[in-house]
Amino acid sequence: MSQRIALFFISLVMASKVIAETTVLPTIWEADRLTIYSATDLNAIAPLLDTFSAQNPDIKLEYREFNTQELDRAIRAKPLADQPDVVISSAMDLQVRLVNDGYAQPVFGEAVEALPSWANWRNEVIGFTYEPIVFVYNKQAFEEKTVPLTHESLASAMRIDDDFFIHKVGSYDARRSGIGYLVATQDEVTSSISGRLQESLGRARTQVYGQTSMLLDDIASGALIFGYNLLGSYSFAREKRDSRIGVVIPQDYALVVSRAVFISKQAKHVSNAQRFVNFLISKEGQEVIAKKSELMALTPDIDALLSRQNIQDQTINFHPIPLGPALMVYLDDSKRRRFIKAWENALLSLKSTP
């Protein structure tokens, strides 16, 4: 959310546990505080904050919300002595680079050791969700059309039925969305048809956005009919409360993002931060994610996910994006410039939507 830092008071979340930035805190409170900088919608993560706060009533939470690239810039701009305690983002590559640049300290606990290898790098940045990258469509628009279920069928549909798709497809703006850049580059790594798909997205004059919520709004209203490469957590949550949209997990392969968290090396409240991060990956924390939040648990119920779209051939290749140094390849300045230039050329007349 552009340049907006969200600080939430009693009326918004967690009873009396959230402290506004402008509040002057007595020194006695310092040991009982936890500051979280996050690129996660408050509504999506609030049940986790609520539960942690109820279990730790003496810890006063301060939650500040950014978009992915703003968060990365905010961390780098802050003096080391003024860093938050915990940093959360779905832009796994930006998180890995921050950790590589020395912004994190190890997370300790048995739950950390039990994480799958792709969700843990050096015990310093860990994943706590499992969020497939999905297609989203307007149900009314597709009443008499076949919904594309694979990347290849989508590329073909946009090429064959261009009048139907023209100006009606939306996706993230890889130039200014951290999650958009991550999934666009991982598409190139994962799929041999990524170039052809980008060309088809260009033929459809794809509209590009910085926020998932605006993409979903426009698909629901019919301003768009199809959304490409959207975060599954937010998309499934919207589908539950909005009958106008449908969500597809691509059958050929589905990239999976794990929302990544680390504890700042200069955290002022280390024990509280350790307790919070361990809660996120604990059995209880994962149950809260699965049953109460708009996020998706690290150990998902795959059958439940697939049953939502009545897939008969349940052999989807889920492809979790591993946390690790390979994610930094596309963050190299020259590599990024080349990728963005090719992406812009492929998508032709880009129209960026705020």
Beta strands, then each sheet from edge to edge (+ up, - down):
strand 1: 33-38
strand 2: 60-65
strand 3: 86-89
strand 4: 104-105
strand 5: 120-121
strand 6: 125-127
strand 7: 131-138
strand 8: 169-172
strand 9: 207-209
strand 10: 226-231
strand 11: 245-248
strand 12: 254-257
strand 13: 260-264
strand 14: 318-320
strand 15: 351-353
sheet 1: 2+ 1+ 3+ 13- 4+
sheet 2: 2+ 1+ 3+ 13- 6+ 5-
sheet 3: 11+ 7- 10+ 8+ 9+ 15+
sheet 4: 11+ 7- 12+ 14+
end
